[in-house]
Amino acid sequence: MEANYKIILTPTLTKMDDGTIRIIFSKDGEDMVSLYYEKAKKGWTNKPIMPRAWRCVEGKVFNPNIYEDGTVEPKDLVGWGQELIFTSMNIFSVEEIGKSQQ
């Protein structure tokens, strides 16, 4: 699948007070999708968990038309969100992620 959605959508990362990270994907100033990520915990699965792994625990679609043309699927946004968090963590500490977006 082409990554055209990465050109069309604008992500915004925000560190929440409870330790989660919220990513809002917007298009032309309108919020389209909101995803919440938590740091993975050992009790979540029997499989080994990578250190510094973040998992999407909740999401909300504000505009369902985002999926109509088939250029993006929910799994694409979840994966992109994980990439954004990992990239941000390499540049900033986790506490600074939200501050860098303001």
C-alpha positions in Angstrom: 0.0 0.0 0.0 1.3 3.4 -0.9 2.0 5.8 2.0 0.0 8.7 0.5 -1.7 9.1 3.9 1.6 10.2 5.4 1.5 13.2 3.0 -2.2 14.0 3.6 -2.4 13.6 7.4 -0.6 15.6 10.0 0.2 13.8 13.3 0.4 15.6 16.6 2.0 13.8 19.6 1.0 14.8 23.2 2.2 13.3 26.5 -0.8 13.0 28.8 -0.6 13.4 32.6 -1.4 9.7 33.1 1.7 8.6 31.2 0.0 7.7 27.9 0.8 9.3 24.6 -2.0 10.7 22.4 -1.6 11.0 18.7 -4.1 13.0 16.7 -4.1 12.6 12.9 -5.6 15.7 11.2 -6.3 16.7 7.7 -6.7 20.4 6.7 -7.0 21.3 10.4 -9.8 18.8 11.1 -9.1 16.0 13.6 -9.7 12.7 11.9 -8.4 10.0 14.3 -7.1 10.0 17.9 -5.0 7.1 19.2 -3.8 6.5 22.7 -0.6 4.5 23.5 0.7 3.0 26.7 4.0 1.6 27.5 3.7 -2.2 27.2 3.7 -4.2 30.4 5.0 -7.7 30.9 1.6 -8.9 32.1 -0.1 -8.1 28.8 1.1 -11.1 26.9 3.1 -14.3 27.3 5.4 -13.2 24.4 8.5 -11.3 25.2 8.0 -7.5 25.1 10.6 -5.2 23.6 12.0 -2.6 26.0 10.5 0.9 25.3 7.6 -0.7 23.4 4.4 1.3 23.2 1.0 -0.3 22.3 -2.1 1.4 21.1 -4.7 0.8 23.8 -7.6 3.0 22.6 -8.7 4.9 19.5 -11.4 7.1 18.2 -12.4 8.0 14.7 -13.8 11.5 14.4 -14.4 11.3 10.7 -15.1 7.8 9.2 -14.7 9.2 5.7 -10.9 8.9 6.3 -11.2 5.2 5.3 -13.5 5.6 2.3 -11.0 5.9 -0.5 -8.8 2.9 0.7 -5.6 4.9 1.0 -5.3 4.2 4.7 -6.4 1.5 7.0 -6.6 1.5 10.8 -3.5 -0.8 11.1 -1.5 1.7 9.0 -2.2 4.5 11.5 -1.4 2.4 14.5 1.9 1.4 13.0 2.7 4.9 11.9 1.9 6.1 15.5 4.4 3.5 16.9 7.0 4.8 14.4 6.4 8.4 15.5 6.7 7.6 19.2 9.9 5.6 18.6 11.4 8.4 16.5 10.4 11.0 19.1 11.9 9.0 21.9 15.2 8.9 20.1 15.2 12.7 19.8 13.6 13.7 23.1 13.0 12.0 26.4 9.5 10.7 26.9 8.6 13.6 29.2 9.5 16.1 26.4 7.4 14.6 23.7 4.3 16.7 24.5 6.4 19.8 25.0 8.0 19.5 21.6 4.6 19.6 19.9 3.4 22.8 21.5 
